[in-house]
């Protein structure tokens, strides 16, 4: 994402009325925010142009932000209830799929993740709780059953796409299944059964044969041979209390710095996940829930994480942190760094779950 374009995007004035995703008060506005100063200040990036005027996505809860690897101006956003959003101008404005029955599955409900084929950008995958959808026509048509979860009591939870071989796709489920396709989703095989909810899947940017799978209670498992064998890290992490509750991963473009967030806090690896060490945080371990984490693509010393109320940023690998408030009463849910400027970020937010 080029800084000049995002600066222009942040100065865009929202017009019109209406709110995608339901009502929102000024303090609790959702959607997507942008920062050009490392998170010190934020501007809403929620314009939704319509034939009747410019509306807003500020009522939406954001679950995922994914950049097209071949064009940083193209960004996909997955929402909790409003399907898939697409921006072609680095977040200045957003579009929804056409109001056509053929696109209902893409337009409505939760989209957990989006993964774009880096070698064929018109091909991307859209993950929902009950199915994986695939398009190779830039979203003009979809195969809505690239994978379909047939068990009523289970859901899909995580996805990853191999950057080296984009025919290799990974899925995780609430049952603990790790499914792997080597033909772009045409057929699937079970790579592992973890007997615990899969919370995240990450493929190392330095070696795509290295696959990390996080779970909600069992912790981390890792494969270095594309899923043929797996190593469990439960014994390695015994001194890191609550690290078994894994939330997600972030890494640099070269994969030399890899960060895992959990109820413990942050753990960092500099050897593609073989060994891990804790990152010193401002708060005590487990004191706050980390809801989103990011690492600057070209500088592993720059890390950020967000909680329900606060954004934390370090420029020296976690030795020291600065803090700033979130631009809304909603929680941080996903952080996306600019490819070119480590001070430029996008933040997706989500309303806390009702108690």
C-alpha positions in Angstrom: 0.0 0.0 0.0 1.7 3.2 -1.1 1.7 5.9 1.6 0.6 8.7 -0.8 -2.5 6.8 -1.8 -3.4 5.9 1.8 -2.9 9.6 2.8 -5.3 10.6 0.1 -7.7 7.8 1.3 -7.6 9.1 4.9 -8.6 12.6 3.8 -11.7 11.2 1.9 -14.8 12.7 3.4 -17.7 10.3 4.0 -21.0 11.4 2.6 -24.6 10.1 2.7 -26.3 8.0 5.3 -26.8 4.4 6.1 -24.7 1.9 8.0 -23.6 -1.6 6.9 -23.9 -4.0 9.7 -26.4 -2.2 11.9 -26.5 0.9 14.0 -23.3 2.3 15.6 -22.8 5.2 18.0 -19.9 7.6 17.3 -17.9 6.1 20.2 -18.6 2.6 19.0 -18.1 3.0 15.2 -16.8 -0.2 13.6 -15.4 -1.0 10.3 -11.8 -0.2 9.3 -9.4 2.6 10.3 -6.1 3.7 8.8 -3.0 5.3 10.4 0.0 6.9 8.8 1.9 7.5 12.0 2.3 4.0 13.5 -1.0 4.0 15.2 -0.8 7.3 17.2 -3.9 8.5 15.4 -6.5 6.8 13.2 -9.0 7.9 10.5 -12.1 5.9 9.5 -11.9 4.2 6.1 -15.5 3.2 5.7 -16.9 4.7 2.5 -19.3 2.5 0.6 -20.4 4.2 -2.7 -23.9 3.3 -3.8 -26.0 4.4 -6.8 -28.0 6.5 -4.4 -25.0 8.2 -2.7 -22.1 7.3 -0.4 -23.0 5.0 2.5 -20.6 3.5 5.1 -19.4 0.2 6.4 -19.0 1.6 9.9 -21.5 -0.8 11.4 -19.5 -3.8 10.3 -17.4 -6.1 12.5 -14.2 -7.0 10.7 -12.7 -10.5 10.9 -10.0 -10.4 8.2 -8.0 -8.1 6.0 -6.1 -9.5 3.1 -4.0 -7.7 0.5 -3.6 -8.8 -3.1 0.1 -9.8 -3.2 0.4 -8.5 -6.8 -1.5 -5.2 -6.2 -1.4 -3.5 -2.8 -4.3 -1.2 -3.8 -6.6 -4.2 -3.8 -7.7 -5.3 -0.3 -10.3 -7.8 0.8 -12.2 -7.6 4.1 -14.1 -10.4 5.8 -16.9 -9.4 8.1 -18.9 -11.0 10.8 -22.4 -10.6 9.2 -22.0 -8.7 6.0 -19.9 -11.0 3.8 -17.0 -9.9 1.7 -15.9 -6.3 1.1 -13.4 -5.3 -1.6 -11.4 -2.1 -2.0 -9.6 -1.2 -5.2 -8.1 2.0 -3.9 -6.2 1.0 -0.7 -9.2 1.4 1.5 -10.5 4.7 0.2 -13.7 3.0 -0.6 -15.3 -0.4 -0.5 -17.6 -2.5 -2.7 -19.9 -5.4 -2.0 -20.8 -8.3 -4.3 -23.8 -7.6 -6.5 -27.3 -7.9 -5.1 -27.9 -11.1 -7.0 -29.0 -14.4 -5.6 -25.9 -16.0 -7.2 -23.8 -14.0 -4.8 -25.8 -14.4 -1.6 -23.2 -16.7 0.0 -20.5 -14.1 -0.6 -22.6 -11.1 0.3 -24.3 -12.3 3.5 -23.0 -13.9 6.8 -19.5 -14.3 8.2 -16.4 -14.4 6.1 -13.5 -15.6 8.3 -10.6 -15.2 5.9 -9.6 -14.5 2.3 -6.5 -15.9 0.6 -5.3 -14.6 -2.8 -3.2 -16.7 -5.2 0.0 -14.7 -5.6 0.6 -16.1 -9.0 -2.9 -15.7 -10.4 -4.6 -12.8 -8.5 -8.0 -13.4 -10.1 -8.0 -16.6 -8.1 -8.9 -16.3 -4.5 -10.5 -18.3 -1.7 -13.3 -17.1 0.7 -13.7 -19.0 4.0 -17.1 -19.2 5.7 -18.0 -21.3 8.7 -19.7 -24.0 6.6 -17.8 -23.9 3.3 -14.8 -22.7 1.3 -15.6 -20.8 -1.8 -13.2 -20.3 -4.7 -13.2 -17.9 -7.7 -10.8 -17.8 -10.6 -12.7 -15.0 -12.4 -11.9 -12.1 -10.0 -15.2 -12.7 -8.1 -17.5 -12.7 -11.2 -18.3 -16.3 -10.5 -17.7 -18.7 -7.5 -17.4 -22.4 -6.8 -19.4 -22.3 -3.6 -18.4 -25.8 -2.6 -14.6 -26.0 -3.0 -15.0 -27.6 0.4 -18.3 -28.0 2.4 -18.5 -29.0 6.1 -21.1 -31.7 6.3 -21.2 -32.0 10.0 -23.9 -29.8 11.6 -22.1 -29.6 14.9 -18.7 -28.5 13.4 -17.4 -25.4 11.7 -14.5 -24.3 9.6 -12.3 -21.9 11.5 -9.0 -21.2 9.6 -7.3 -21.3 6.2 -3.9 -20.8 4.7 -2.6 -20.7 1.1 0.9 -21.9 0.1 2.7 -18.9 -1.4 5.2 -21.2 -3.2 2.6 -23.6 -4.5 -0.8 -22.0 -4.5 -2.4 -25.3 -5.4 -1.7 -26.2 -1.8 -4.6 -25.1 0.5 -5.0 -25.7 4.3 -8.2 -25.7 6.4 -8.9 -26.1 10.1 -12.1 -27.0 11.9 -13.7 -26.9 15.4 -13.3 -30.7 15.5 -9.5 -30.2 15.3 -9.2 -31.5 11.7 -6.5 -30.1 9.5 -7.4 -30.7 5.9 -5.0 -30.3 3.0 -5.6 -29.9 -0.7 -2.8 -30.2 -3.3 -5.0 -29.4 -6.3 -6.5 -26.1 -5.5 -9.4 -27.4 -3.5 -10.6 -30.1 -6.0 -9.8 -32.9 -3.5 -8.9 -33.0 0.2 -7.0 -35.2 2.6 -6.8 -35.2 6.4 -3.3 -34.1 7.4 -3.9 -34.3 11.2 -6.6 -34.7 13.8 -5.9 -32.5 16.8 -9.1 -33.1 18.8 -9.3 -29.4 19.6 -10.6 -26.3 17.8 -8.1 -25.0 15.2 -7.7 -21.3 15.8 -5.1 -20.4 13.2 -2.9 -21.8 10.4 0.3 -20.1 9.3 2.7 -21.1 6.6 6.3 -19.9 7.0 7.3 -17.2 4.6 10.9 -18.6 4.5 9.9 -22.2 3.7 6.3 -23.2 2.7 6.8 -26.7 3.9 6.7 -25.4 7.5 3.2 -25.2 8.7 2.1 -23.9 12.1 -1.3 -24.8 13.5 -2.7 -23.1 16.6 -5.5 -24.5 18.7 -7.8 -23.0 21.4 -6.6 -25.3 24.2 -3.9 -27.7 23.0 -1.4 -25.1 21.9 0.9 -25.2 18.8 1.7 -28.1 16.4 4.2 -27.7 13.6 5.1 -29.6 10.5 8.3 -29.1 8.5 7.3 -31.5 5.7 4.0 -30.0 4.5 1.9 -32.1 6.9 3.5 -35.5 6.6 4.7 -35.4 10.2 3.8 -33.1 13.1 5.5 -31.9 16.3 3.5 -30.9 19.4 4.9 -28.0 21.5 2.9 -28.6 24.7 5.9 -29.7 26.7 8.1 -26.9 25.3 5.6 -24.3 26.4 4.9 -25.5 30.0 6.6 -22.5 31.5 4.5 -20.1 29.4 1.2 -20.2 31.3 -1.9 -20.2 29.1 0.1 -20.3 25.9 -2.0 -23.3 24.9 -4.8 -20.8 24.0 -3.5 -19.7 20.7 -5.1 -16.7 18.9 -3.0 -16.1 15.8 0.3 -15.5 14.1 2.2 -12.7 12.3 5.5 -12.7 10.5 7.9 -10.7 8.3 7.9 -11.1 4.5 11.1 -13.2 4.8 9.8 -15.3 7.6 12.8 -14.6 9.8 10.6 -13.1 12.6 7.4 -15.1 13.5 5.2 -14.0 16.4 2.4 -16.1 18.0 -0.3 -14.5 20.2 -2.0 -16.5 23.0 -3.6 -16.0 26.4 0.0 -16.0 27.7 0.9 -13.0 25.6 3.4 -13.0 22.7 6.0 -15.6 21.8 8.6 -15.0 19.1 10.6 -17.4 16.9 13.5 -16.6 14.6 14.0 -20.1 13.2 10.6 -20.8 11.5 9.0 -21.9 14.7 11.5 -24.5 15.9 12.2 -22.6 19.1 10.3 -19.8 20.8 11.0 -17.2 23.5 8.6 -14.8 25.3 8.3 -11.1 24.2 8.3 -8.8 27.2 5.1 -6.8 27.3 3.9 -3.7 29.1 1.3 -5.7 31.0 1.9 -8.9 33.0 1.5 -12.2 31.2 -2.2 -13.0 30.7 -3.3 -9.7 32.1 -4.9 -8.5 28.9 -6.4 -10.4 26.0 -4.5 -9.8 22.7 -7.1 -9.5 20.0 -4.8 -8.7 17.0 -1.1 -8.8 16.3 1.1 -7.5 13.4 4.7 -7.5 12.4 6.2 -5.0 9.9 6.8 -6.8 6.6 10.4 -5.7 6.3 11.4 -5.1 9.9 10.8 -7.8 12.6 11.7 -5.4 15.4 8.5 -3.4 14.7 5.6 -5.2 16.3 2.1 -4.1 17.3 -0.8 -5.6 19.1 -4.2 -4.5 20.0 -6.6 -5.3 22.9 -10.1 -4.2 23.7 -9.0 -0.7 24.4 -5.3 -0.1 23.5 -2.8 -0.3 20.7 0.8 -1.3 21.7 3.8 -0.7 19.5 7.5 -1.6 19.8 10.3 -0.6 17.4 13.0 -2.7 19.1 11.6 -6.2 19.2 9.7 -5.8 22.4 12.3 -4.2 24.6 10.1 -1.1 25.0 6.5 -0.3 24.0 4.4 2.8 23.4 0.7 2.8 23.8 -2.2 4.7 22.2 -6.0 4.4 22.5 -8.1 2.7 19.9 -10.3 5.0 17.8 -13.5 3.3 18.9 -14.9 1.4 21.9 -14.9 -1.7 19.7 -12.0 -4.1 20.1 -9.0 -4.5 17.7 -9.6 -7.6 15.5 -7.0 -7.5 12.7 -3.9 -5.4 11.8 -2.6 -5.0 8.3 0.7 -3.3 7.6 1.6 -1.4 4.5 4.1 -3.2 2.3 6.2 -0.1 1.8 5.9 2.0 5.0 6.1 0.5 8.5 4.2 3.5 9.9 1.2 2.9 7.7 -1.4 0.4 8.9 -5.0 -0.6 8.7 -7.0 -1.7 11.7 -10.2 -3.8 11.6 -12.4 -3.7 14.7 -15.1 -5.8 16.2 -17.8 -5.4 18.8 -17.0 -7.5 21.9 -19.1 -10.6 22.2 -22.3 -10.2 24.3 -22.0 -11.7 27.7 
